[in-house]
């Protein structure tokens, strides 16, 4: 288990709370993976702190709350991690190139993913926390 609050090892570069919860691979118009990545990027624009120059790798803690229909927790992270991947941003021809934290979403760059799922009786939400590891 990683202690993301350990400031000697991790720097939180973003805490983004959005009012939706979804997974990848929905091909309905307005809900494609590319559109969802752009929604995350648009929401994150202006909220991302500069990456520490000594960043070794990245970690995500994603907390999702879902009302209504069931949601597969294992499919939540894909569009989120891809949203901040420089190569995916380029493939999407996105205007948010400045949000690219890592060149690829491989273990070389993104090593930790924690997804926490909860049922909600009121509304959907997703809290995305992104951490730069600065010390092994």
C-alpha positions as CSV (number, residue, x, y, z in Angstrom):
1,X,0.0,0.0,0.0
2,X,1.3,3.5,-0.8
3,X,0.9,6.4,1.5
4,X,0.2,9.2,-1.0
5,X,0.1,11.7,1.9
6,X,3.8,11.1,2.5
7,X,5.2,14.5,1.2
8,X,8.7,13.1,1.2
9,X,7.7,10.6,-1.5
10,X,4.7,12.1,-3.3
11,X,3.5,15.5,-4.6
12,X,-0.2,15.8,-5.3
13,X,-0.4,17.7,-8.6
14,X,-4.2,17.5,-9.0
15,X,-7.4,16.9,-7.1
16,X,-10.3,17.1,-9.6
17,X,-13.9,16.3,-8.6
18,X,-16.3,16.0,-11.6
19,X,-20.0,15.4,-11.4
20,X,-20.0,12.2,-13.5
21,X,-19.0,8.6,-13.3
22,X,-18.5,6.4,-16.3
23,X,-16.3,3.7,-17.9
24,X,-14.7,3.3,-21.3
25,X,-15.9,1.7,-24.5
26,X,-19.3,3.3,-24.8
27,X,-19.7,4.1,-28.5
28,X,-23.0,6.1,-28.3
29,X,-22.7,9.6,-29.8
30,X,-21.5,12.0,-27.1
31,X,-20.2,9.2,-25.0
32,X,-17.2,7.9,-26.9
33,X,-13.8,7.4,-25.2
34,X,-12.3,10.4,-27.0
35,X,-15.2,12.7,-26.0
36,X,-14.8,11.5,-22.4
37,X,-11.1,12.1,-22.4
38,X,-11.7,15.6,-23.7
39,X,-14.3,16.2,-20.9
40,X,-11.7,15.2,-18.3
41,X,-9.1,17.4,-19.9
42,X,-11.5,20.4,-20.1
43,X,-12.4,19.9,-16.4
44,X,-8.7,19.6,-15.4
45,X,-7.6,22.7,-17.5
46,X,-6.2,25.2,-15.0
47,X,-6.3,22.8,-12.1
48,X,-3.1,20.9,-12.7
49,X,-0.1,22.0,-10.7
50,X,3.3,22.0,-12.4
51,X,5.0,18.6,-12.3
52,X,8.1,18.5,-10.0
53,X,11.2,18.2,-12.1
54,X,12.3,15.2,-10.1
55,X,9.2,13.1,-10.9
56,X,10.1,9.5,-11.1
57,X,6.7,8.1,-12.0
58,X,2.9,8.8,-11.5
59,X,0.2,7.4,-9.3
60,X,-3.6,7.9,-9.4
61,X,-6.2,7.6,-6.7
62,X,-9.7,7.6,-8.2
63,X,-12.8,7.6,-6.0
64,X,-16.0,7.1,-7.9
65,X,-19.6,7.3,-6.7
66,X,-22.4,6.0,-8.9
67,X,-26.2,6.4,-8.5
68,X,-28.5,4.3,-10.6
69,X,-27.2,1.6,-12.9
70,X,-24.2,-0.5,-11.9
71,X,-20.7,0.5,-12.9
72,X,-17.7,-1.8,-13.5
73,X,-15.0,-0.4,-11.2
74,X,-12.2,-2.0,-13.3
75,X,-13.2,0.0,-16.3
76,X,-13.3,3.4,-14.6
77,X,-9.6,4.3,-14.9
78,X,-8.9,3.8,-18.6
79,X,-10.2,7.1,-19.9
80,X,-8.9,9.0,-16.9
81,X,-5.3,7.7,-17.3
82,X,-5.4,8.2,-21.1
83,X,-6.6,11.8,-20.6
84,X,-3.2,12.8,-19.2
85,X,-1.1,10.7,-21.6
86,X,0.9,12.9,-24.0
87,X,0.8,10.3,-26.9
88,X,-3.0,9.9,-26.5
89,X,-3.5,13.6,-26.4
90,X,-1.6,13.8,-29.7
91,X,-3.7,11.0,-31.2
92,X,-6.9,12.8,-30.1
93,X,-5.6,16.0,-31.8
94,X,-6.5,17.7,-28.5
95,X,-5.8,21.3,-27.7
96,X,-4.9,20.3,-24.2
97,X,-1.3,19.3,-25.0
98,X,-0.1,21.0,-21.8
99,X,-2.0,18.4,-19.7
100,X,0.3,15.6,-20.9
101,X,2.0,14.4,-17.7
102,X,3.8,11.3,-19.2
103,X,4.6,10.1,-22.7
104,X,2.8,6.7,-22.5
105,X,0.6,5.0,-20.0
106,X,2.9,2.1,-19.4
107,X,4.4,1.0,-16.1
108,X,7.5,3.0,-17.0
109,X,5.5,6.1,-16.3
110,X,2.3,5.2,-14.4
111,X,3.0,2.7,-11.7
112,X,0.1,2.9,-9.2
113,X,-3.6,3.0,-9.7
114,X,-6.1,2.8,-6.8
115,X,-9.8,2.9,-7.7
116,X,-12.4,3.1,-4.9
117,X,-16.0,2.6,-5.8
118,X,-19.1,3.5,-3.8
119,X,-22.8,3.4,-4.4
120,X,-24.5,6.8,-4.2
121,X,-28.1,7.4,-3.4
122,X,-28.0,11.0,-4.8
123,X,-25.6,11.7,-7.6
124,X,-22.6,10.5,-9.7
125,X,-19.1,11.9,-9.0
126,X,-15.5,11.1,-9.6
127,X,-12.6,12.4,-7.6
128,X,-9.3,12.1,-9.5
129,X,-6.1,12.6,-7.5
130,X,-2.8,12.5,-9.3
131,X,0.5,12.1,-7.5
132,X,4.1,12.5,-8.7
133,X,6.5,10.2,-7.0
134,X,9.7,12.1,-6.2
135,X,11.5,9.5,-4.1
136,X,11.5,5.7,-4.2
